[in-house]
Amino acid sequence: MIYFIHLNSNVMKKVIIFLILILGVIQTYAQDTSRSLDEVVVTAEKTRVKQSLTGQVVAVITSRELRENEGKSLGQILNFQPGITISGAESAPGTNQYVFTRGAADGYTMILLDGVVVYDASQITSHFDFNLIPVDMIDHIEIIRGAGSTLYGSGAVAGVINIITKKGGKKPFGATASMTGGSYGTFKENAGIYGHSDKISYNVMLTNLDSRGFPGAVDTTGTGHFTNDGLHDKSVNVNLGFKVGPKLDLMPFLRYSDEHANIPEGAYTDAKNYTYYTHYLQGGIQGTVNLSRSVLHLIYSYGYTHRGYLDDSSSIKSSYYQESDISHMHDGEAYLNARISRQVSLLAGFQELYTSTEQSSLSISSYGPYSSSLSPDSARTSLSSVYLSLFLKNDSGFNLIAGGRLNEHSQYGFNPTFTINPFYSFAGHQKIFVNIASTFNAPSLYQLYSPYGSRSLKPEKGMSYEAGYESLWMNNRLKFRVTGFIRDMKDVIAFTNAYINFNQQHDRGGEVEIDYEAIPGLNLKGYYAYVSGNVTAPGNGKADTTYDNLYRRPENSFGMHVGWQVCPVIFVGSDLKYTGGRSDLDFSNYPATSVELNPYWLWNIHLDWTPLRAWKVFADLDNITNSRYEEILGYATRKFNLDAGLQWTL
């Protein structure tokens, strides 16, 4: 399952040069120092485990790496990860961002906040808006590339992104504040307090972001009269912790965001007065009960999203449009991590997920008025799941994780999934692994109940196959990983003039990753990712049609990161990413036609100066070469831009 991938000669030359440069730097700076690349993660097995003891493809964006990207958004940071494309991350502030993991469609990646499911049930693919989570509130991010339906349920077809927010820390009281300003009239203020004692911990963070932005649509008129599309966002994140007794911990949480933005009319089309707002609220509680050889986790959360649109651009056209979308989500989960023996561990859990949406829209044009609505009494679903995972560890190096999940959907009944994940560790620093997993993805409420939806849609089901090799070398300073995968889906959901099931989707690809600490303070990372895919569509009485359909997803991408702690008070970081050619759909024609988007490079530099222990000055210089490109056909992206700021920490 590790592919020998055919590339065109130009791309192959670039990849070879890229890898030679990395190896050259490695040889230049190699010295006998040590650091551990074996981070402890929780997302892979729903319990704390070292990466060396999991057979999953895990990536961690550490708290230090987040500090090295102070001026960037969450979408921009994720967009530089191997195998992940965030379409819209570099577009105008407030643009919808779509997550493509290993070429999979948006909606195939599950987003978690502190292990709790988050998504907007009113959206087409229920995707979560990354604009609602400021980076200042995040401690670190764990990413699983590969099928996760057994542990995390519907939606985890291609991967899981777990955003872990900041908690109380280690001292009784701390405080932080920062101010950032830069290009496009962007200003951000952040403040927070945090602390920890024997019985109580707390973290309260507030963020305010304002940006005048830039025209969100590509201006082909040449007049330069397109209006700026800006963003205003206020966010609060509250994490509390209470040690109720020697065995019981309770952790209430609350998150709220209020977002307002301007958006363009569409591709290549300006709007003088097209606005939207989003009110997002998530609250709940997590609890842990520590038993003699096991830990019981209890979770309840409620999510509410209200998104509204108003297009009153009557100065440029005789039309009016208003829309209101509301999402409700209740999520309850209980799972037990039990250590049966030194070689055997067990994970068993139950989850109940309830979602509903209410929507209304009104449009007025030369054709007359048109309205539509959805009621939460009809547009709702529930999903009950039980899951079990067994972890077998052998002193000889052979390990096996095997599990299953039984999903009972209110419309689709019982749908089981399974995972078989053997991996073998040898020589103390090398690992080979294989993942075979089935997946289940239920249609969204919009796909089922909207005017374009169909209640006869089938759920998407598939199989995922993955194999790879991972190793640590040079006293754990060099980490290398190569992975190949196949993903086969049937009854995939697509849009023609309504939502329908296509026959099947076949994707394949792989990644090569290098992480190296050349000398203390100098870290180098590099990756190359490849993906290709095609769908087979019904022929309506004729032969079925197979064609490439990974729109907005590059076949080839690779990147490089250099982080250098020049001295105790100065840090310099540089990121370089190549995004290869890809296609998009031009909806100005009917039927829509495929258009090729040009490849592009992004080069960013980050600077940190800490003149005093409590103070830090930082600057982000992004798109230094001023690349001109489109992530989404007809929509503009950031040119060269600069953000700089000051941070204080007590």
N, C-alpha and C positions, 0 to 999 in steps of 0.2 A: 504493500500500500504506500510505500515511499516512491514517488513518481520521478522518473527521468523526464523532465519537462522540456518540451520543444519551445524555444524562444527565437524571436527574430534576431539577426546577428547584432544589430545595434544595441538592443537591450542586453543581450548576453555579454557584449563587450563592457557595458557599463557595470554589470553585476560583477564581472571578473575584476575590473579595476577597483571597484568598491571593496571587495574582499581582500585584494592584495594590499590596499592601503591600510586596512585594519590589521592584517597580519604583520605588515611592516612596522606599524606603530607598536604592536605587541613586542616584537623582537627588540625594538629600540629601547623600550622602557622597562623590560622585564628585570625585576629584582626579587629577592627572597623576602617578601612580606606576605602577610596573610590577612584575609578577611573572609567571613562566611557569607555565601550567597544563598544559604539555605533558610529563607525566611519561614516563620510560622504563619500559616494561613488557616482560616476557618471555613471559607466558602467551598473548598473542594470536597470535604466530607461532612460538613456541618458540625465540626468540632476542631479544636486546635490540633494541628498536625504539621510537621515539617514537610516542606515540599519533596524532600527525598523519600518520604513515606506515603506519597500519593501517586497514583498512575495517571493523574489528570495533567493537562497542559495549563499551568497556572502562571500568571504574570502579576506582579505587585508593583503598583505605583506608590512608592513610599512617601512618608510625610516630608522627608528631605527633598524628594523630587518635586513635590507639590510646592514647597517653598521656593524652589528654583524656577517656578513658573508663575510668580505672583501676579503678573499682569494678564494672564490668559484665562479664558473661560474653560469650563469643564469639557465642553465639546472639542475645543482646540487641543487640550491635553490628550484626550482619548484618541484623537485623530492621528497622533504620532505613535500609536501602539501597533505592533505587528498584527497583521490580519484583520485590522479594524479600519473601516472608513466611516466617518461621520459627515454625511452630506449636509451642507448648510453651516458647518462650523465656522467657516471663514467668510460667510455672507454677512449681510447687514444685521445689526443687532436685532434680536427678536425673531429672526428667521427660524422656522421649524427645522429641527435637526433630526436626521434619520440615521439609525444605527445599522450598519451592514457588517456582520461578523462572518469572516471567511466567505464572503460573497452571498451570504444568505439574505433573504428579503428582510426589510424592516418589519418588526414584530416577531422575529425569530430569536431575538436576544432578550433575556429577562433582566430587568433592572431591579435591584434591591437597594434599600437604604437600611443599613445596619441589619441586614439579613431579612428585612421585611419587604414583601412585594409592593411595588409602586407602579401604577400606570393609569392612564386616562381612558376610562371605559367609553367615553364619548367619541374618541378618535377612530379613524378608519382601522388602524392596526393596534390601537390601545397603547401607542408609544408614549413614553414619559418625556416631558419637556425638560431638557438639560438646563435651559435658561433659569429654571426655578431653584437650582441648587448652586449657590456661590461656592467657589473653590475655598474661600476663607473658612468655611464651616467643615471642611473635609479633613480627616486625619490621614487616611490612606485609601487606596482602591485595590480590590482584588478582582482579577479577570480570569474566568475560565473559558477557554476556547474549546468548543466541542459540545456534544449533546449533554443536556442536564435535566431531561424530562423526568428521570426517576427520582431525583432528590427535590426538584423544584417545580415540576408539573408543567402544564400547558404554557407554551411561550418560550421555554428554554430549549429550543430546537438546535440552535447553533452556538449558544454560549450564555454566560451569566456575567453581569457586571455588578459587583457588590460595593456600593459607596459607603464607607464607614466613617461616620462623623466624629468630631472631637468630643472627648469625655472630660472627666474632672482632673486628670493629671495626677501628679504625685505629691504636690504641696498643698497646704491648707487654703492658700489664696493666691490667685494670679490674675493678671489683667493684660489685655492686649488691645492695641488700636493701630489703625493704618489709614493712610490717605494716598490715593493714586489718581493721577491725571495724565491725559495724553491725547493722541490723535482723535479726530472726529468728535471733538468736544466731549470726551469721555472722562467722567470723574466718579470715583468710588470711595466710600468711607465705610470702615468696618471697626467694630468695637465689641469686646467681650470680656466676661469674667468667668473664672473657673476655679475649682478647688476640690480637695479630697481630705476626708478625715476617716476615723475608724468606722463611723456609722453612716455618713452622708457624703455624696459627691455631687457636683453640679457643673454645668457648662452652659452658658447663655451667650449667644452670638447674634449680633445685629449687623446687617449689611444694607447699604443704600447705593444704588448704581444709577447714574444718569449718562446718557449718550445721545448727542444730536445725530449721530450716525451719518450715513451717506445714502444716495439713491439706491434702493434695493434692486431695481431693474436695470439691465444694460441699456444705455441710451444710444440707440442707432440713429436718432434724428439729427444729431450733431448740434443741437441748439444749446445743450447744457442747462436746460430749464427743468429737469426732473427734480422733484422735491426730495429732501433728506428723509430717511426712514430711521427714526430714533427709538430709544428704549428708556423706560423708567421702571426700576424694580426695587422693591423693599422686601427684605427677608428676615426672618427670625428663626433660630433653631435653639431648642431647649432640651437638654439631656439631664436627667436627675438619676440618682442612685441611692437606694436605702438598704442598709443591711438590717433586715427585720429580726433575724435570729442567726444562730450559728450555721444554719443550713439554708436559709431563704434570703435571696436578694431580689429586690424589685427595682425596675428601671423605667419610670414613665418618660415619655418623650412627646414633644410637640414641635411641628414645623409649619410655618406659614409664609407664603409669598404673595405679593401683590404686584402684578406686572402689567404695564401699559406700553403699547408700541404702535408705530406706524408701519404699514406694509405697502408694497406696490400693488397695482391692479393685477399684474401677472407678468409673464415673460416678456421682456422688451417693452412693457407698458407701465407708465407712471400712473399714480393716483394722487390727487390733491388732498383728499380727506378720507383715507381708508385706515381705520384704527381697529385695534383689538385689545382686549384686556383678559387677564387670567387671574382668578383668585384660587389659590391652592392651600389646602389645609390637610394635614395628616397628624393624627394623635393616637396614642395608644400606650401600652405597657408591655414590657417584657419581664419575665421572672425566671429565676433559676433555683432549683432545689437540689442541693448537693447531698447525695446519698453516699453510702459507704464505698461502692464501686461504680457508681453511675451518676449522671447529672440529668435532671428533668428540666426541659425548657418549655416555657409557656408564653405564648404571644397572642395579643389581640391588637388590631389596628383598624382605624377608620380613615378612609381617604375621601376627600371632597374636592372636586375641581369644577369651577364655573368659568367657562371661556365664552366671550362674546365678540362679535364682529359688527362693525358699522361702516358701510361704504356710502358716503354722501358726497361723491365727487361730481355733483351736478354741473360744476363749472366746465367740465371737459366732456360730459356725456349726460344724456337724459336717463339716468338710472338711479336706483336706490336699493340697498341690500342690507338686511339686518339678520343676525343669527345669534342664537343663545344655545349653548351646549353645557349640560350639567352631568357630572359623573359622580356616582356613589360606589364605594367599595368597602366591604367588611371582610376582614381576613382574620381567622382564628386558627392557631396551630399549636400542637403539643408534640414534642418528640423527646425520646430518651436515648442518651448515649450511655451504653453499658459496656463495661470491660468484663468479659466472661472469664478470660484467663490472660496470661502474658501473650499468647498467640492469637486470641480471638476477641474481637470487639463487635458490638451490635448497635445498629441505629434503627429505631422504630418510631414512626410518627403518624399523625393524623392532621389533615388540614381541611378547613371549610372556607370556601371563597364565594362571596356573593357580590355581584355587580349589577348595576342598573344605570340607565341614562334617560334623561328627558331633554328633548331638543325641539327647537322651533325656528323657522326661518320665513322671511318675507322678502320678495324681490319685486321691483316695479321697473318695467322697461317699456319700450315701444310695443311689445307684444301683450302688455297688460300686466296685472298683478298675479303673483304666484306664491302660495304659501304651503308649508309642510310642517309636520310635527310628529314627535315620537313621545309616547307616554311611558313613564317608568313602570306602569302596571303591566305593560306588554314587553317592553324592551329591557329584559332582565334575564339573567342566568345564574345558576349556582353550580359549583363544582366541589364535590367531596372526594377526598383522596386518603388512602392509607398507603404507607410505604415502609419498606424494610430493606436494610443494607447490611451485609455481613463482611467483615474485614478479617482475613486470615493472613497472619504473618508467620513466616518460617525463618528460622535462624540461618538456613542455607542461602537465603537471599530471595526466595520465591515468595511473592505476595499476591493475594487475590482479593478483589473487591467485587462482590456480586449483589445485585439487588433488584427489586421490582416495585412497581407502583400500580395501584388499581384506582383509576379515575372513574367516578360516576358523575356524568354531566347531566344537567336537567333536561337537555334536548337529545343528547347522543348516547345516553346510557353508559354501560361499562366499557372502558377502553384501557387495557393494561399496557404498561411499558416495562422494559427490563434493561439492565446494564450488566455486562461482564467485562471486568477490567483487570486482567493479569499483568503484573510487571515484575521484573527481576533485577535486583541490585547486585552488583558484583564488583570486586576489586576495591570496595569501600567508597568509590566515587563515580560509578557508572550505572546507568539504568536503561533498560529497554522496556517499552510498554505497548500494550494493545488495548484499545477500547472498542467494544461492540455494543451498540445501544439502539433501542427503538425510541421513537418520538411520537408525540401526540400534540396537536395544536388545534384548538377549537376556533371557529370563526368568531370575529369580534361582533359586538352588538350592532355596530354600524353595518357590517357586512350582512347581518341577518335581517335587520328590521328597518333600515333606511329606505327611502324611495328607490334606491339602486340595489337594495339587498334582496336576498332570497332565503326563505326559511327551508328551502330544500337543499341548501349547501351541505356538503359532507365535511367532516373534520379532516384536516391534513394529517397524514400519518407517514412515517418514514423510518429509514434505517441509516445509522451513522457508523462508519468504520474509520478507525484511526490507529496509526502505529508510529512509533518514534524512538529516538535515542537521545539520552541526556547524560552529560558528564561534567565533572568538576576536575580541573587540572591545576597545576602550578600552585600547590598548597591552597587550593580552594579560591584562587584569585581569578581563574578563567572558567566561565560557564558556557557550555555549548549545547544547543538543542536543535534537532532536526525532526520535523513531523510531516507526515502525509495523511490526507484524509479523503474519504468519499462520503457524499451525502445524497441519498436517494429519497425523494418524496413522491407520494402519489396523492391525487385529488387536490393538487395545489390550487389555491384560490387566486383568481386573476380578474381583472376588470376589462370588459369589452364595452358594451353599452349598459351592462349591469354586472354584478359579481357572479362568477360561475366557477366551477371546478374544471381545471385542465387535467390532462391524463397523468403526467408525471414530470418531475424535475430531477435532473442529474447534475451534481456539482462535484468538482474534485480540485485538489490543490495541495499546497504544502508551504511550510515556513522553515527558514534557517535563521537561528538567533545566536549572537555572541555577546557576552557580558564579561568585561575584563577590567580589573583594577591593576593598571600598569605599575604604578608606584602609589604610596599612600597619598590620597588626595586627588589622584587622576583616574577617572573612570571612563571607560569607552564601551559603547553599546552599538551594535549594528544588527540589522535584520533584512531579510529578503522574503517577500510573500508572493505567492502565485495562486490564482484561482480562475477556473473557467466553468461555465455551466450552460445548460440548454434545457428548454422546456418542450414537451410534446403536447401540442394542442389538438383538440378534436377537429376533424375535417368536415363536419356537417354533411355527412353522406359521401364525402370523398376521402382520400387517404389522409391520415393524420400528418401534421406538419411539425417538424422539429427545427428549432432555431435558438441562437444565443439570445439570452434575455437578462443578463446581469447589468441592467441599466444603472448608470452612475457609479458602478463598481469597477475599479481597474483590474485588468488581468495581471499586471505586474506592478509591484510597489516595493520600494526599499528605503531604508533610512539609517541615519547615524547620529549618535549623541556623544558629545564630549563634555564631561564635567570636571573642572580643574579648580581645586582649592589652592589658589596661588600662594597664599599665606593665611595665617589665622583670621584675617579680617577681609580678605578679598576672594570672591568666587566668580569664575567665568564659566558659563555654559553655552553650548552651541548645538542646535538641532538642524539636521538636513533631511528633507524627505522628497522622494521622487514618486509622483503619482502618474501611472501610465495612462495611455489612451483608453477611453471608455465611451460608451454610447448613451444617449438619452433620447427621450421621445419628444417630438415636436407636435404639440396639440393644436397648433394653428391650422393644421390640415385634418381632414377627416377621410379615411381613418388616419390616426396619428402615424407619423413616419419616424424612422430611426435616424438620428444625427450623431456623428462622431464628435466627441469633445477632445481637444488637444491635451497631450500630457503636460505636466508642469513640475517645477521645482519650488520648494519653500525652504528658505534658510532663515533661522531665527537665532538671536543671541540674547542671553540673559546675563546681567551683571549685578553682583551683590557687594556692598561695602558695609562693614559693621565697625564703625569707628569707636563705639562704646558698646559694652555688653548688652545694654537694653535697647539700643537703637540700630536700625538697619536702613540703609538707602539702597534702592533697587531700581533697575531699568530693564525693560523688554524692548528689543528692536526686532520687529517681525517683518517677514517678506523683504529682506534686505535688498534683494536683486529686483524688487518691484515687478515680480512676475504678473502677467495679465492672463487670466484664465477664468473659466466658469466651472463651478462645482455642479450647478444645476443650470440647464439650458435657459438662457435669457435673463439670468439673475447675476448681479455684480458681486465681486469679492473684494476683500481688503487689499489695497495697494501697500506700499511701504508704510508702516505705522509704528509709533513709539508710545510706550507707557512708562512712567516713572513714578516712584512713590517713596514714602517714609513709613517705617513700622516701629512701634514701641512695644516692648514686652516687659512686664514686671515679674 
